[in-house]
Every structure is written in structure tokens, then in C-alpha cells.
Amino acid sequence: MPAVRREVPSLTEKKLLTLEAKANEIREDILRMLTTAGSGHSAGPLGMADIFTALYFHVLHHNAKKPTWAERDRLFLSNGHIAPVRYVTMAHAGYLPKSELTTLRKFGSRLQGHPEARMLPGLENTSGPLGDGSSQAAGTAYAAKMDGAAWHTYCVMSDGELEAGITWEAALFASRNHLHNLTWIIDRNNIQIDGYTEDIMPLEPLHEKFAAFGFHVIEIDGHNIREFVDACDLAKATFEAPTVIIAHTIPGKGVDFMEFEPAWHGKTPKDKTELNAALRQLRTLGGKIASEMD
Amino acid sequence: MPINAAAKLSRKLFAKDIPELPTRNGFGDGLLLLGAKNEKVVVLCADLTESTRVDAFKKAFPERFVQMGVSEQSLAAIAAGMALAGKIPFIASYACFSPGRNWEQIRTTIALPETNVKIAGAHSGVSVGPDGATHQMTEDIALMRVLPNMTVLVPCDAIETRKATVAAGEMHGPVYIRFAREKSPVFTTEKSPFAIGKANILRTGNDVAIIACGPLVYEALLAARDLAKMGVEATVINNASVKPMDEVTILAAAKRCKAVVTVEEAQAAGGMGSAVCELLASEFPCPVERIGLQDVFGQSGTPRELLEHYRLTAPWIVKAAQRVIKMKR
């Protein structure tokens, strides 16, 4: 099989507006789903809604009706706790009925609290214990390179999990093996359970760290879908090194009382009143979010 | 001599010049066979190519050999990723580091999603010798057998290790194979049966059942020979397939003998002997003695000194057999 580069399609203004609106719908469904579940993480999923929307509705070569299609691009999730954004986006993309979203974290559900690959076709990997996903993605990209496959491997990961040593083992491996078919996407939202990353275990200078490890490093505004799509295109045009996209995001994006607030990392709206307050913001802004209106 | 003919043991079983090889050699030989048979087989090694015996595979199939460096956590998770893309990865290191250091990655990325990864733990047991306790893995059987979906194999000599390696590569799902550094007698033959999930009866007797795994199976056979001289006839079972365990064969032996000794070069707590006790506790409670490390770590010394110091050799198996026979009702 020839190693053909599959382009990221160009993004028209019209498509961009559609994606932004879609991301907002996905945020609303995330909040509904989390409130029903009664436990889970709010900030990360809201912060990554734009990127997941762009991945499933523009960047990835995939087929929701054939989740095990051999030529699909692989999307790994390393910080499994943001699974709600993936589940909702997959539901919008047709991998599962939207009605199933209410089963999140419930007994017998395919939507486990942390994603289990075998439960829901299309998930690719099992994750949750932080740090493991980047290695799994690197292994898959290595195998793809061995086989001369045309598909690309992506891995979404958090900034907090970069504190885990295994991440840097995987970084050495990806660089040493010139895994140009691998793109890591870091949700750089600066929070983790116990507070701000730079207080807990400073990660900066992150760009320079990855550059020193031999990565092609791109920094973007993680809420600017066009920047993200362009970064994915650049990643595919890189032939010698793996790419890391450091996506600066706002945890809790779109709901002002959740934004930048570590307390919202690991909890959900506690009741209908809190949920409605959040939904109202998302609806009235019609896809534009509070921090951009200031 | 009630050696079970069906076990097809070596004609030199008790000869002074019985050939000796480290079980890890069988791993290297098995990988070569698998590599030639199936191009999906890949080998990942964490900076221990020669001593885990994957060097022959590396030479024969350089494009399918992956040098990982000293990175055991990613060794496991990267192999899982390769398995997701259709490869059959074998990961090779010392058992202290894999599955010792990377147990969580094995649990999350291999056991839980049942990825087709084979974990090879070299240098297990105190017979590692001079390197000392840090490098003598004695907790691996316990660590691995409690993982759902994990198959655990502890072959008894180089020939059986080769068969176990091939069988691991031919089944789908996670497997842990354990082997040793030191030479040990090669007492099985090409014709000896081996199958995952099957225990092999090497000797038959009705007074006590000695259930062993790994190179110490040979000590169990020596003990049975010595017991016979005292008028005690022992059944000896090679329980290489620690999980899934051959409950039928083991239960039948326990019911016939009504007294059991288990033998392994690992912690007695949680190991193969514990698995036997779990079975017997619910199906056929009877006296059991577990030969193994008694809640202590190893230390430096020659392999022989250490096996004797930790009471893992034939004379200690004989004593244990005598104790359980006395306890019979």
C-alpha cells in the first residue's frame, strides 16, 4: 500500500460557521449528559468541544457506519476523563444514538466513566490512568508506518498528564522513530484536580521541551477552529518528525462560572437550576462564548 | 519406576549428564519459529536484547524488532498500540521491570482491553543469583494471575519454554510467560505434551501430590524419587499453565492423594500454590504445604546456595510431603 498523504480539506467560511454552531450544540449536550450522570468532569470536555468538533466533522477520515474501517484515521484519547466530549461528538457524528447519552456512567452502559475501547466501536483505546494514551497512539503509529499505511494517528491528551514519566518515554520513542504520521494534541488549559499546573508541577517551557525532544511544535488557540485545522494540515505536511499541537484552551469554555475554575475540573452541574444557568449562556450566545464577548 | 510414560520425559532424566540450558533460550528459539511463521509477530525489547535471548529474532527479522531503551512503562503501552493496529507484539525485559514496573500499563492497555500482547519476564526467581534481590523477581506470578483476561505460563525447561512461547503467539489475547536466567536440566522432550490450560502428570503415586511449575519441577521429580526410597509414592504434576489452570487434573490428583505440596520459585503468597489452594478450598479441602519464598526477598549468592537457603530444593520438598502426609485424616 503506497504511503499517500491524505490532505485535510480546506475550510470554507460557511463550513467554519457550521462547525462553531455544532461545537455549541455539543457543549449543551455535554452539560445535559453530565447533569444526568451526576458525576464526572465538566471543565475539560467543554474546553475541548471545538477541537473534537473539528476532528470529527472536518479533519478525520472516518465512517461512523463502519467504525472499524481499516483505512480510518485513528483518534486516541489519553486523558480518559474527558470522555463525555468524545461520546457527545461521536453521537452527533452518528456512532451512537443521542438518546444513549443519558446512560453515561450508568450500569450496563457502553459509555463508561472512562472510555473502554471494546464497549463502543470507534473509541480506539481504553484510557483513564493518565499518561498511557500517548504511548498507545505511538505504538499504533509505529505499526502503521511499518505497514506503509496512509492513515494518520491522533492523540488528545491533557497538560496535567504530562507530569507522568511515561509521556516522555513515548516522546523519545516517537521522535527516535520519526513518527511523522503521529500528532499529539495537548489540551493546555493549565488546570488539574489539585489546582493550576504551574503551581503543582510547572510544565513550562512546554514548547521548548517538546522541541528539544524532536517534535514539530505548533501552538494554537484551541477555540479557534481554523487555527486547529491549519495545524493539522501542517502536521500532515511534516515528514521527519511527530507533531505536537499545544492547544491553549479555557477550561469550562462557554459557561462563565466554570471558566478557569479548577473546582469545575472534576464535578458536574449539581441540579436543573445550575444546568439551566449554563445552558442559557450557551444558547443566548449562539456559538459565541463569554470570554470572546468581553 | 512410576514415571508417566505419556509425559515422554528425557531418557537421561536422573542421569548425571542430563543436558542443562536456561529456560530463556527456549524463548529465543520460540520467537524465531513464530517470526518465520507469522509476519505480524514483532518483538520489543527494553535494552536487554542478549540476556532475554531476543537477539536471534533481531538478527533474523530486523524490521520487526523494536529497541525501546530503558522504558518499561511505554514498552507495555506502545506494544498495546501496535496490537490495536494488528501486530502480535512480544515485550521482553526482566520480570522485575516488566511486569514489575509497568503493571498499571499492563492492566489498563493490555489486560482490560484484551490486546494481543505477550509479556516475557526473564530473570525470575532467586536463581538469578549474584545480582541480588532487586533483580530477583518473586512477586510476578501473584501480580499477573490476578489480572482478568491474562494467561500465565511458567514453563519447566528450555524445550517447554519454546513450546509455551509458540503457543502464546498462536493464541489471541494477553499472555505472561516467565523464565529463568540460570541453566536447568532439560528433562522434557520434543514429544512431551504441552497445551495452555493443561497440567501434565509426570509421575503417578497415591500418597502425596506434588504440584510444581518452572525449573523447580525437576526438584519435585528428585524429591519423588527420594520419597519412593522411603516407601512414599508421589504424584508429580507439571503445572506450567498457572492460568488458566487445569482444575480437572489437579483436583483428581488431590482427591486420590489427599495431601498436596506446591512448589514454585516465587512468593508462596499469591503464587501458583495459592491458586491451587483457592481451588482446593472450595472443591476438596486437604492438607497443603506451599514451597516458595516465605514473605522474604532474595539476596546475592550462587543460584544453588540461594535455592537451598530459601528451602526450595528436593530435600525440603521431601520434608513438606512428610508433613502433609502426617496431617491426612
Interface residues (C-beta under 8 A of the other chain):
Chain A: R74 F76 E116 A117 R118 E124 N125 T126 S127 G128 P129 G131 D132 S135 Q136 A137 A138 G139 T140 A141 Y142 A143 A144 M146 D147 G165 I166 E169 A170 L172 F173
Chain B: V42 E63 R64 V66 M68 G69 S71 Q73 S74 A76 A77 I78 A79 A80 G81 M82 A83 L84 A85 G86 K87 P89 E104 Q105 T108 T109 L112 P113 E114
